[in-house]
Amino acid sequence: MDFARMFQNATPYILSGVKLCIEISALSLLIGVVLGLITCMFRLSKVRILRIIAEIYVWIIRGTPMLVQAMIIYFGIPQLVNLTRDPSEEKFVFTAFVAGTITLSLNAGAYMSEIFRSGIQAVPKGQSEAARSLGMTKFGTMRKIVIPQAFKIVIPSLVNQFIITIKDSSILSFIGLAEIVNEAKQYVGATYQYFETYIFAALCYLAITSVLMIISRYIEKRLKYANKETK
């Protein structure tokens, strides 16, 4: 096994996959945070139909494998759309990147909604009541008082979800997304260097997630220090 030679030859493949992995993960997490907050608000809403929509969404996403979801979005939805279109029209398709982004975003949003909900419910109700007694609206109380504190509470859980989303991007190799695992497979197909190549791919994931862990610990320490200063 010649690791040095493999690293040299496989680096262009793997780094290309790393770039795409970071891009799709970052975009999906951004969408997932927004979707998670909206779903969380729906679940905490007094409007029954909004609660039902949010609960069904979370139930479906959490109850089905992400690989199956990716297959449905990438292959199933375009096929369904094309059945309703004129055969002479250009066929509707999703690119692997678009399908992958939708899949990762839906998954991240569902799990983040639960994280946000637990964080909001952990904020003492007395603070919301005090804000309302001072004349703040319910929306203003949630935006200025509750959500900022909830974010501080859920930071460790959010970072953990970020890490999970980055690792889950490897599943998208099954729909042809040229991320780390797919690029590693391409190199392995040409060289048959299975062990060395997949070790390299694993190290890339480990490097990305380790950076997130370091950032998370730094933020937690800063928040603890800020809390001590305010006491």
C-alpha positions as CSV (number, residue, x, y, z in Angstrom):
1,M,0.0,0.0,0.0
2,D,1.5,3.3,-1.1
3,F,-0.3,6.0,0.9
4,A,2.0,8.8,-0.3
5,R,1.4,8.1,-4.0
6,M,-2.4,7.7,-3.4
7,F,-2.6,11.0,-1.6
8,Q,-0.8,12.7,-4.4
9,N,-2.9,11.2,-7.2
10,A,-6.3,11.3,-5.4
11,T,-6.0,14.8,-4.0
12,P,-7.5,16.6,-7.0
13,Y,-10.5,14.2,-6.9
14,I,-11.1,14.4,-3.2
15,L,-10.6,18.1,-2.9
16,S,-13.1,18.6,-5.6
17,G,-15.6,16.6,-3.6
18,V,-14.7,18.5,-0.4
19,K,-15.5,21.8,-2.1
20,L,-18.9,20.5,-3.3
21,C,-19.6,18.9,0.1
22,I,-19.0,22.2,1.9
23,E,-21.1,24.2,-0.6
24,I,-24.1,21.9,-0.5
25,S,-23.9,21.5,3.3
26,A,-23.6,25.3,3.9
27,L,-26.6,26.1,1.6
28,S,-28.7,23.3,3.1
29,L,-27.9,24.3,6.6
30,L,-28.9,27.9,5.9
31,I,-32.2,26.8,4.4
32,G,-32.6,24.3,7.2
33,V,-32.3,26.9,9.9
34,V,-35.0,29.1,8.3
35,L,-37.2,26.0,7.6
36,G,-36.6,24.8,11.2
37,L,-37.6,28.1,12.7
38,I,-40.8,28.3,10.6
39,T,-41.7,24.7,11.4
40,C,-41.0,25.4,15.1
41,M,-43.3,28.4,15.1
42,F,-46.0,26.3,13.4
43,R,-45.7,23.6,16.0
44,L,-46.0,26.2,18.8
45,S,-48.9,28.0,17.1
46,K,-52.4,28.0,18.4
47,V,-53.7,27.5,14.9
48,R,-54.5,23.8,14.6
49,I,-53.9,23.5,10.8
50,L,-50.4,24.9,11.2
51,R,-49.6,22.5,13.9
52,I,-50.8,19.6,11.9
53,I,-48.8,20.6,8.8
54,A,-45.6,20.9,10.9
55,E,-46.2,17.6,12.7
56,I,-46.8,15.7,9.4
57,Y,-43.7,17.2,7.9
58,V,-41.5,16.2,10.9
59,W,-43.1,12.8,11.1
60,I,-42.4,12.0,7.5
61,I,-38.8,13.2,7.4
62,R,-37.9,11.6,10.7
63,G,-39.7,8.4,9.9
64,T,-38.2,7.7,6.5
65,P,-34.5,7.1,5.4
66,M,-32.8,10.0,3.8
67,L,-31.6,7.8,0.9
68,V,-35.3,7.0,0.0
69,Q,-36.2,10.7,0.2
70,A,-33.3,11.6,-2.1
71,M,-34.5,9.0,-4.6
72,I,-38.0,10.3,-4.5
73,I,-36.9,13.9,-5.1
74,Y,-34.3,13.1,-7.8
75,F,-36.1,10.4,-9.7
76,G,-39.7,10.3,-8.6
77,I,-40.8,13.9,-8.6
78,P,-39.5,14.7,-12.2
79,Q,-41.2,11.5,-13.4
80,L,-44.5,12.6,-11.8
81,V,-44.2,16.1,-13.2
82,N,-43.4,14.8,-16.7
83,L,-46.5,12.6,-16.7
84,T,-48.6,15.8,-16.5
85,R,-46.7,17.6,-19.3
86,D,-47.0,17.4,-23.0
87,P,-44.6,14.8,-24.4
88,S,-43.4,17.4,-26.9
89,E,-42.2,19.6,-24.1
90,E,-38.7,19.4,-22.7
91,K,-38.5,16.9,-19.9
92,F,-38.4,18.3,-16.3
93,V,-35.3,17.2,-14.3
94,F,-33.6,18.0,-11.1
95,T,-29.8,18.2,-11.1
96,A,-28.1,16.1,-8.4
97,F,-27.1,19.4,-6.7
98,V,-30.6,20.7,-6.5
99,A,-32.1,17.4,-5.5
100,G,-29.4,17.0,-2.9
101,T,-29.9,20.5,-1.5
102,I,-33.7,19.9,-1.2
103,T,-33.1,16.6,0.6
104,L,-30.5,17.9,3.1
105,S,-32.5,21.0,3.7
106,L,-35.7,19.1,4.5
107,N,-33.9,16.8,6.8
108,A,-32.0,19.6,8.6
109,G,-35.2,21.7,8.9
110,A,-37.1,18.8,10.5
111,Y,-34.5,18.1,13.1
112,M,-33.7,21.7,13.8
113,S,-37.4,22.5,14.4
114,E,-37.3,20.1,17.3
115,I,-34.0,21.6,18.6
116,F,-35.5,25.1,18.4
117,R,-38.7,24.0,20.1
118,S,-36.8,22.5,23.0
119,G,-34.7,25.7,23.3
120,I,-37.8,28.0,23.3
121,Q,-39.6,25.9,25.8
122,A,-36.5,26.0,28.0
123,V,-36.6,29.8,28.3
124,P,-38.5,30.7,31.6
125,K,-42.1,31.7,30.8
126,G,-41.8,34.6,33.3
127,Q,-39.6,36.5,30.9
128,S,-42.2,36.3,28.2
129,E,-44.9,37.4,30.6
130,A,-42.8,40.3,31.8
131,A,-42.2,41.5,28.3
132,R,-45.9,41.3,27.4
133,S,-46.8,43.2,30.6
134,L,-44.5,46.0,29.4
135,G,-46.5,46.3,26.2
136,M,-44.5,44.2,23.8
137,T,-46.4,42.2,21.2
138,K,-46.2,38.4,21.1
139,F,-44.1,38.6,17.9
140,G,-41.8,41.2,19.4
141,T,-41.4,39.1,22.6
142,M,-40.5,36.0,20.6
143,R,-38.1,37.9,18.3
144,K,-36.3,40.1,20.9
145,I,-36.5,38.1,24.1
146,V,-37.2,34.4,23.6
147,I,-35.4,33.4,20.4
148,P,-32.1,35.0,21.2
149,Q,-32.0,33.1,24.5
150,A,-33.1,29.9,22.9
151,F,-30.3,30.2,20.3
152,K,-27.8,30.3,23.2
153,I,-29.3,27.2,24.8
154,V,-29.4,25.1,21.6
155,I,-25.9,26.0,20.1
156,P,-24.4,22.6,21.1
157,S,-27.3,20.8,19.6
158,L,-27.3,22.9,16.4
159,V,-23.6,22.3,15.9
160,N,-24.2,18.6,16.3
161,Q,-26.9,18.8,13.6
162,F,-24.5,20.7,11.4
163,I,-22.0,17.8,11.7
164,I,-24.8,15.3,11.0
165,T,-25.8,17.2,7.9
166,I,-22.2,17.3,6.6
167,K,-21.8,13.5,7.1
168,D,-25.3,12.8,5.6
169,S,-24.1,14.5,2.4
170,S,-22.2,11.3,1.6
171,I,-25.6,9.6,1.1
172,L,-26.1,11.8,-2.0
173,S,-23.4,10.0,-3.9
174,F,-26.2,7.5,-4.7
175,I,-27.9,10.1,-6.9
176,G,-24.7,11.0,-8.6
177,L,-23.6,14.1,-6.6
178,A,-19.9,14.5,-7.1
179,E,-19.1,15.0,-3.3
180,I,-16.3,13.3,-1.4
181,V,-17.5,9.7,-1.5
182,N,-18.5,9.9,-5.1
183,E,-15.1,11.3,-6.1
184,A,-13.4,8.7,-4.0
185,K,-15.4,6.0,-5.8
186,Q,-14.3,7.4,-9.1
187,Y,-10.6,7.2,-8.1
188,V,-11.1,3.7,-6.7
189,G,-12.7,2.6,-9.9
190,A,-9.6,3.6,-11.8
191,T,-6.9,2.3,-9.3
192,Y,-8.6,-0.3,-7.0
193,Q,-7.0,1.4,-4.0
194,Y,-9.9,0.9,-1.7
195,F,-8.4,1.1,1.7
196,E,-6.1,4.1,1.2
197,T,-8.7,6.1,-0.7
198,Y,-11.5,5.7,1.7
199,I,-9.2,6.5,4.6
200,F,-8.4,9.7,2.9
201,A,-12.1,10.5,2.4
202,A,-12.8,9.7,6.1
203,L,-9.9,12.1,7.1
204,C,-11.5,14.9,5.0
205,Y,-14.8,14.5,6.8
206,L,-13.0,14.3,10.1
207,A,-11.2,17.6,9.4
208,I,-14.4,19.4,8.4
209,T,-16.3,18.2,11.5
210,S,-13.4,18.9,13.8
211,V,-13.3,22.6,12.7
212,L,-17.0,22.8,13.6
213,M,-16.4,21.2,17.0
214,I,-13.6,23.7,17.8
215,I,-15.9,26.6,16.8
216,S,-18.7,25.2,19.0
217,R,-16.4,24.9,22.0
218,Y,-15.1,28.5,21.5
219,I,-18.7,29.9,21.2
220,E,-19.7,28.0,24.4
221,K,-16.8,29.3,26.3
222,R,-17.5,32.9,25.1
223,L,-21.2,32.5,26.2
224,K,-20.2,31.2,29.6
225,Y,-17.8,34.1,30.1
226,A,-20.5,36.6,29.0
227,N,-23.0,35.0,31.4
228,K,-20.5,35.4,34.3
229,E,-19.9,39.0,33.4
230,T,-23.6,39.8,33.5
231,K,-24.1,38.3,37.0
